[in-house]
């Protein structure tokens, strides 16, 4: 990879009027050597107005595609603009900007095509702790990913990840609309890509609403497992 790779932060946002400006200003202040683009996923609040008024680089989706569709839009943008690395970075302030260098390391040294920022490798780093029910769900999904791919991934639902150019192209063409974080991991492993987990700090969500409530956790887990079971290794 080039000595000075072009890195893009993909920031999906849906109804993040309370946090998106703070997040973008924080990115601008701390990562001047990296570009970023907000994917406004059909927000119905003032998110689009805030992005436009503050001249924040963004793509407006006219309807809500969900996290999978929004992130895939970012990968398409990264591929069209010849970025070497793309990093998914949440618009709600949960992801720590200081963990980006750690996240980039296995991509830049060529040891991985995808690096996942994990809450479970060094638990002392994160102020954010999932509920007990969600931790059980994550562990269960991790077990099924191990059975399917023979690889153990601990933080299966982490949206804080970096990918190289090959995976940008892969995800630009094929990225799960439903349960994208764990399903994209399985798809990548089945396609022969290398994945690494690195310790990352996660912060509590300050505003907005999580896409997975406590009541949806069991439903989420069952449906993810069913999709994992039915996924097939790509031909050719």
LUMGU-376120 format. One record per residue (C-alpha): residue in three letters; x, y, z. Coordinates in steps of 0.25 Angstrom, whole numbers. Example, Ala and Ser with C-alpha at 12.3 -4.5 7.8 and 13.67 -1.06 7.14 Angstrom:
<pts>
{pt "ALA", {49, -18, 31}}
{pt "SER", {55, -4, 29}}
</pts>
This chain:
<pts>
{pt "UNK", {0, 0, 0}}
{pt "UNK", {4, 14, -3}}
{pt "UNK", {12, 22, 8}}
{pt "UNK", {1, 32, 9}}
{pt "UNK", {-11, 24, 6}}
{pt "UNK", {-24, 32, 3}}
{pt "UNK", {-34, 29, 15}}
{pt "UNK", {-49, 32, 15}}
{pt "UNK", {-57, 32, 28}}
{pt "UNK", {-72, 28, 24}}
{pt "UNK", {-81, 34, 34}}
{pt "UNK", {-95, 28, 33}}
{pt "UNK", {-106, 37, 40}}
{pt "UNK", {-121, 36, 42}}
{pt "UNK", {-128, 47, 50}}
{pt "UNK", {-115, 51, 57}}
{pt "UNK", {-118, 66, 58}}
{pt "UNK", {-113, 66, 72}}
{pt "UNK", {-100, 60, 70}}
{pt "UNK", {-95, 61, 55}}
{pt "UNK", {-89, 74, 56}}
{pt "UNK", {-81, 71, 68}}
{pt "UNK", {-76, 58, 62}}
{pt "UNK", {-72, 65, 49}}
{pt "UNK", {-65, 76, 56}}
{pt "UNK", {-58, 66, 64}}
{pt "UNK", {-54, 58, 52}}
{pt "UNK", {-49, 71, 45}}
{pt "UNK", {-41, 75, 57}}
{pt "UNK", {-34, 62, 60}}
{pt "UNK", {-32, 55, 46}}
{pt "UNK", {-28, 66, 36}}
{pt "UNK", {-20, 56, 28}}
{pt "UNK", {-33, 48, 25}}
{pt "UNK", {-45, 51, 17}}
{pt "UNK", {-60, 48, 22}}
{pt "UNK", {-74, 48, 16}}
{pt "UNK", {-87, 47, 24}}
{pt "UNK", {-97, 38, 18}}
{pt "UNK", {-111, 45, 22}}
{pt "UNK", {-120, 33, 22}}
{pt "UNK", {-133, 39, 19}}
{pt "UNK", {-133, 47, 32}}
{pt "UNK", {-147, 54, 35}}
{pt "UNK", {-141, 63, 46}}
{pt "UNK", {-131, 75, 43}}
{pt "UNK", {-119, 66, 40}}
{pt "UNK", {-119, 71, 25}}
{pt "UNK", {-121, 85, 29}}
{pt "UNK", {-109, 85, 38}}
{pt "UNK", {-100, 78, 28}}
{pt "UNK", {-104, 88, 17}}
{pt "UNK", {-102, 100, 26}}
{pt "UNK", {-89, 96, 31}}
{pt "UNK", {-83, 91, 18}}
{pt "UNK", {-81, 77, 22}}
{pt "UNK", {-78, 67, 11}}
{pt "UNK", {-90, 58, 10}}
{pt "UNK", {-99, 50, 2}}
{pt "UNK", {-113, 51, 3}}
{pt "UNK", {-122, 38, 2}}
{pt "UNK", {-136, 42, -2}}
{pt "UNK", {-141, 31, 6}}
{pt "UNK", {-137, 23, 18}}
{pt "UNK", {-129, 10, 14}}
{pt "UNK", {-124, 6, 27}}
{pt "UNK", {-110, 5, 32}}
{pt "UNK", {-106, -6, 22}}
{pt "UNK", {-111, 3, 10}}
{pt "UNK", {-105, 15, 16}}
{pt "UNK", {-91, 9, 18}}
{pt "UNK", {-91, 2, 4}}
{pt "UNK", {-94, 16, -2}}
{pt "UNK", {-81, 21, 5}}
{pt "UNK", {-73, 9, 0}}
{pt "UNK", {-78, 12, -14}}
{pt "UNK", {-74, 26, -12}}
{pt "UNK", {-60, 22, -7}}
{pt "UNK", {-58, 12, -19}}
{pt "UNK", {-62, 23, -29}}
{pt "UNK", {-52, 33, -23}}
{pt "UNK", {-41, 23, -22}}
{pt "UNK", {-39, 23, -7}}
{pt "UNK", {-29, 12, -2}}
{pt "UNK", {-36, 11, 12}}
{pt "UNK", {-50, 13, 17}}
{pt "UNK", {-54, 14, 31}}
{pt "UNK", {-68, 13, 36}}
{pt "UNK", {-70, 23, 47}}
{pt "UNK", {-83, 25, 54}}
{pt "UNK", {-90, 39, 54}}
{pt "UNK", {-95, 38, 69}}
{pt "UNK", {-81, 40, 75}}
{pt "UNK", {-79, 25, 80}}
{pt "UNK", {-66, 23, 72}}
{pt "UNK", {-53, 28, 78}}
{pt "UNK", {-45, 36, 68}}
{pt "UNK", {-33, 33, 76}}
{pt "UNK", {-34, 18, 72}}
{pt "UNK", {-33, 20, 57}}
{pt "UNK", {-18, 19, 56}}
{pt "UNK", {-19, 5, 63}}
{pt "UNK", {-31, 1, 54}}
{pt "UNK", {-22, 5, 42}}
{pt "UNK", {-10, -2, 46}}
{pt "UNK", {-13, -16, 41}}
{pt "UNK", {-19, -10, 28}}
{pt "UNK", {-6, -2, 25}}
{pt "UNK", {4, -14, 28}}
{pt "UNK", {-4, -23, 19}}
{pt "UNK", {-8, -33, 30}}
{pt "UNK", {-23, -31, 28}}
{pt "UNK", {-33, -27, 18}}
{pt "UNK", {-42, -23, 29}}
{pt "UNK", {-39, -18, 44}}
{pt "UNK", {-51, -18, 54}}
{pt "UNK", {-50, -9, 66}}
{pt "UNK", {-54, -18, 77}}
{pt "UNK", {-60, -15, 91}}
{pt "UNK", {-56, -29, 96}}
{pt "UNK", {-41, -30, 94}}
{pt "UNK", {-37, -19, 104}}
{pt "UNK", {-49, -16, 112}}
{pt "UNK", {-42, -5, 120}}
{pt "UNK", {-42, 4, 108}}
{pt "UNK", {-57, 6, 107}}
{pt "UNK", {-67, 14, 115}}
{pt "UNK", {-78, 8, 107}}
{pt "UNK", {-84, -6, 112}}
{pt "UNK", {-95, -14, 105}}
{pt "UNK", {-106, -19, 113}}
{pt "UNK", {-105, -34, 118}}
{pt "UNK", {-115, -38, 108}}
{pt "UNK", {-108, -32, 96}}
{pt "UNK", {-95, -38, 101}}
{pt "UNK", {-101, -52, 101}}
{pt "UNK", {-106, -49, 87}}
{pt "UNK", {-92, -45, 82}}
{pt "UNK", {-86, -57, 88}}
{pt "UNK", {-96, -66, 82}}
{pt "UNK", {-94, -60, 68}}
{pt "UNK", {-79, -61, 70}}
{pt "UNK", {-80, -76, 73}}
{pt "UNK", {-88, -78, 60}}
{pt "UNK", {-78, -70, 52}}
{pt "UNK", {-68, -79, 57}}
{pt "UNK", {-76, -91, 53}}
{pt "UNK", {-78, -86, 39}}
{pt "UNK", {-64, -80, 36}}
{pt "UNK", {-55, -86, 46}}
{pt "UNK", {-51, -72, 51}}
{pt "UNK", {-54, -66, 64}}
{pt "UNK", {-59, -52, 64}}
{pt "UNK", {-62, -46, 77}}
{pt "UNK", {-69, -33, 74}}
{pt "UNK", {-78, -37, 64}}
{pt "UNK", {-87, -25, 64}}
{pt "UNK", {-76, -14, 64}}
{pt "UNK", {-79, -4, 53}}
{pt "UNK", {-65, 2, 55}}
{pt "UNK", {-57, -4, 44}}
{pt "UNK", {-46, -1, 34}}
{pt "UNK", {-45, -8, 20}}
{pt "UNK", {-35, -8, 9}}
{pt "UNK", {-37, -5, -6}}
{pt "UNK", {-41, -19, -9}}
{pt "UNK", {-51, -20, 1}}
{pt "UNK", {-57, -6, -3}}
{pt "UNK", {-59, -12, -16}}
{pt "UNK", {-65, -24, -10}}
{pt "UNK", {-75, -17, -1}}
{pt "UNK", {-78, -7, -12}}
{pt "UNK", {-84, -18, -20}}
{pt "UNK", {-90, -27, -9}}
{pt "UNK", {-93, -22, 5}}
{pt "UNK", {-104, -28, 14}}
{pt "UNK", {-116, -18, 16}}
{pt "UNK", {-120, -26, 28}}
{pt "UNK", {-111, -28, 40}}
{pt "UNK", {-99, -23, 32}}
{pt "UNK", {-89, -24, 43}}
{pt "UNK", {-89, -39, 46}}
{pt "UNK", {-93, -43, 32}}
{pt "UNK", {-82, -35, 25}}
{pt "UNK", {-72, -42, 34}}
{pt "UNK", {-77, -56, 29}}
{pt "UNK", {-78, -52, 15}}
{pt "UNK", {-63, -46, 15}}
{pt "UNK", {-58, -59, 22}}
{pt "UNK", {-65, -68, 12}}
{pt "UNK", {-59, -60, 1}}
{pt "UNK", {-45, -62, 6}}
{pt "UNK", {-42, -48, 12}}
{pt "UNK", {-34, -47, 25}}
{pt "UNK", {-40, -40, 37}}
{pt "UNK", {-33, -35, 49}}
{pt "UNK", {-39, -30, 62}}
{pt "UNK", {-32, -19, 70}}
{pt "UNK", {-35, -12, 83}}
{pt "UNK", {-44, 1, 82}}
{pt "UNK", {-50, 10, 91}}
{pt "UNK", {-65, 12, 90}}
{pt "UNK", {-73, 23, 97}}
{pt "UNK", {-87, 23, 102}}
{pt "UNK", {-97, 28, 92}}
{pt "UNK", {-101, 42, 96}}
{pt "UNK", {-113, 45, 87}}
{pt "UNK", {-123, 38, 78}}
{pt "UNK", {-128, 24, 78}}
{pt "UNK", {-120, 11, 76}}
{pt "UNK", {-125, 3, 64}}
{pt "UNK", {-125, -10, 73}}
{pt "UNK", {-134, -8, 85}}
{pt "UNK", {-134, -18, 97}}
{pt "UNK", {-147, -24, 92}}
{pt "UNK", {-142, -26, 78}}
{pt "UNK", {-129, -33, 83}}
{pt "UNK", {-134, -47, 83}}
{pt "UNK", {-141, -45, 69}}
{pt "UNK", {-128, -39, 64}}
{pt "UNK", {-120, -51, 69}}
{pt "UNK", {-129, -62, 63}}
{pt "UNK", {-130, -55, 49}}
{pt "UNK", {-115, -53, 49}}
{pt "UNK", {-112, -67, 52}}
{pt "UNK", {-122, -72, 41}}
{pt "UNK", {-115, -63, 31}}
{pt "UNK", {-101, -68, 35}}
{pt "UNK", {-106, -83, 33}}
{pt "UNK", {-111, -80, 19}}
{pt "UNK", {-99, -72, 14}}
{pt "UNK", {-91, -79, 4}}
{pt "UNK", {-76, -78, -1}}
{pt "UNK", {-75, -70, -14}}
{pt "UNK", {-72, -78, -26}}
{pt "UNK", {-60, -76, -35}}
</pts>
